[in-house]
Amino acid sequence: MACTSPVYNVVAVPIEKIEPNSYNPNSVAPPEMKLLYDSIKEDGYTMPIVCYYSGEDDKYIIVDGFHRYRIMLDYQDIYDREKGMLPVTIIDKPIDERMASTIRHNRARGSHNVDLMSNIINELHEIGRSDSWIAKHLGMDKDEILRLKQITGLTVLFKDVEFGQAWKPVEEEE
């Protein structure tokens, strides 16, 4: 099956029609945000943000590029120069695949918040994704998934795990 990369279809979208997703675990420290601002100020937007288009409410939901979006919201000079328009590529995927795309983009670039990653693992499990699916689509090994599950403290994430019989409790004599 032939695939046309979304980057060949960049569209200018008014920033008012763009919304952050609710699950992005990536965070950028203030010095790097300043560097991102300087980069956009000097070079312009050199990469589009990636969005999912929700026709239901005529909004573009960010999959990748939240911090580039924030720069335009936070800096009037950038907003004015770009006339309030952001370059966007659109992917049409269900929520689980958009979450996976966000994680792949983030992991390819740097670090992200562990607690928020744990929440994503939880959400993916709630919509029926297995550890194998998560490992494959998020580029994680099973030990990493296990550690993230442990952070949440939610036993529901372990409902399909078979535990060994490494020890048995000793019953107290009466």
Legacy VTK file of the C-alpha trace (Angstrom):
# vtk DataFile Version 3.0
C-alpha trace
ASCII
DATASET POLYDATA
POINTS 174 float
0.000 0.000 0.000
1.406 3.373 -1.005
1.816 5.972 1.713
1.939 9.688 1.115
3.716 11.463 3.942
1.625 14.198 5.576
4.495 16.686 5.258
3.691 17.077 1.557
0.341 18.624 2.512
1.131 21.463 4.919
-1.789 23.810 5.518
-1.918 27.170 7.285
-4.382 26.967 10.178
-5.519 29.842 12.425
-4.118 29.211 15.903
-7.601 29.717 17.376
-8.674 26.443 15.694
-5.812 24.470 17.264
-6.033 22.749 20.658
-3.498 20.765 22.690
-4.173 17.093 23.280
-4.904 15.954 26.832
-2.132 13.389 27.127
1.234 14.805 26.009
3.883 13.797 28.570
6.605 15.980 27.061
7.903 19.012 28.891
10.498 21.601 27.936
12.570 23.576 30.434
12.509 27.400 30.243
16.001 27.720 28.689
15.009 25.368 25.858
11.716 27.223 25.363
13.713 30.447 25.009
15.932 28.684 22.480
12.846 27.502 20.593
11.545 31.071 20.546
14.913 32.327 19.250
14.928 29.626 16.581
11.423 30.487 15.378
12.201 34.209 15.524
15.372 33.817 13.453
14.438 30.949 11.122
10.640 30.977 11.116
8.624 27.801 11.527
10.760 25.202 9.792
8.602 22.233 10.827
4.826 22.031 10.825
2.946 20.845 13.857
1.122 17.532 13.488
-2.606 17.532 14.179
-5.696 15.402 13.981
-8.667 17.233 12.457
-11.915 16.856 14.388
-14.694 17.733 11.955
-17.248 17.446 14.725
-16.058 20.679 16.347
-13.903 22.042 13.492
-10.732 21.896 15.620
-7.210 20.644 15.047
-5.948 18.563 17.976
-2.161 18.606 18.403
-0.388 15.264 18.085
3.113 16.763 17.955
4.339 20.348 18.147
2.737 21.643 21.323
5.742 23.813 22.213
5.902 25.391 18.746
2.199 26.157 19.217
2.924 27.686 22.665
5.553 29.999 21.183
2.935 31.626 18.974
0.529 31.983 21.900
3.184 33.401 24.229
4.994 35.788 21.874
2.981 38.501 20.157
5.828 39.260 17.714
5.664 35.694 16.371
1.852 35.769 16.239
1.922 39.053 14.296
4.639 37.966 11.884
2.813 34.699 11.121
-0.580 36.466 11.022
-1.866 33.993 13.615
-1.411 31.018 11.289
0.507 27.835 12.092
1.817 25.334 9.540
0.011 22.031 10.134
0.151 18.523 8.732
-2.838 16.311 9.391
-2.946 12.664 10.338
-6.228 10.791 10.450
-5.859 8.141 13.137
-7.899 6.949 16.117
-6.929 8.175 19.576
-4.755 5.177 20.507
-2.661 5.573 17.368
-2.415 9.351 17.911
-1.135 8.722 21.439
1.441 6.315 20.013
2.452 8.913 17.406
2.920 11.552 20.114
5.138 9.241 22.138
7.215 8.225 19.107
7.767 11.877 18.179
8.724 12.772 21.763
10.982 9.794 22.360
12.831 10.451 19.116
13.666 13.958 20.405
14.212 13.722 24.116
12.653 13.140 27.498
9.181 13.379 28.926
7.312 13.227 32.230
7.207 9.749 33.798
3.886 10.280 35.610
2.194 11.390 32.401
3.694 8.406 30.562
2.191 6.152 33.241
-1.182 7.784 32.636
-0.898 7.097 28.911
-0.118 3.439 29.592
-3.208 3.347 31.802
-5.400 5.007 29.144
-4.170 2.631 26.445
-4.982 -0.332 28.700
-8.432 1.101 29.404
-9.197 1.160 25.674
-8.008 -2.410 25.323
-4.402 -2.194 24.165
-2.112 -4.992 25.299
1.431 -4.702 26.587
2.597 -6.161 23.259
0.734 -3.460 21.321
2.187 -0.749 23.564
5.710 -2.173 23.255
5.458 -2.280 19.470
3.816 1.102 18.916
5.572 3.146 21.604
9.024 1.642 21.207
9.182 0.317 24.764
10.347 -2.963 26.199
8.192 -4.979 28.591
10.260 -3.972 31.647
9.703 -0.274 30.921
5.970 -0.862 30.561
5.972 -2.767 33.855
7.771 0.089 35.646
5.282 2.624 34.281
2.377 0.452 35.391
3.863 0.217 38.879
4.019 4.009 39.159
0.253 4.312 38.768
-0.361 1.808 41.539
-3.448 0.623 39.701
-3.981 -3.116 40.032
-6.262 -3.121 36.991
-3.164 -2.733 34.831
-1.991 -6.140 36.052
-5.255 -8.037 35.576
-3.928 -10.065 32.617
-0.520 -10.816 34.149
0.182 -14.373 35.247
2.177 -14.423 38.449
4.531 -17.256 39.338
4.370 -19.269 42.529
7.809 -18.231 43.783
6.632 -18.419 47.382
3.630 -19.439 49.343
2.586 -17.829 52.601
3.159 -19.943 55.671
-0.020 -20.542 57.582
0.240 -19.874 61.256
-0.383 -22.775 63.564
-3.230 -22.364 66.001
LINES 1 175
174 0 1 2 3 4 5 6 7 8 9 10 11 12 13 14 15 16 17 18 19 20 21 22 23 24 25 26 27 28 29 30 31 32 33 34 35 36 37 38 39 40 41 42 43 44 45 46 47 48 49 50 51 52 53 54 55 56 57 58 59 60 61 62 63 64 65 66 67 68 69 70 71 72 73 74 75 76 77 78 79 80 81 82 83 84 85 86 87 88 89 90 91 92 93 94 95 96 97 98 99 100 101 102 103 104 105 106 107 108 109 110 111 112 113 114 115 116 117 118 119 120 121 122 123 124 125 126 127 128 129 130 131 132 133 134 135 136 137 138 139 140 141 142 143 144 145 146 147 148 149 150 151 152 153 154 155 156 157 158 159 160 161 162 163 164 165 166 167 168 169 170 171 172 173
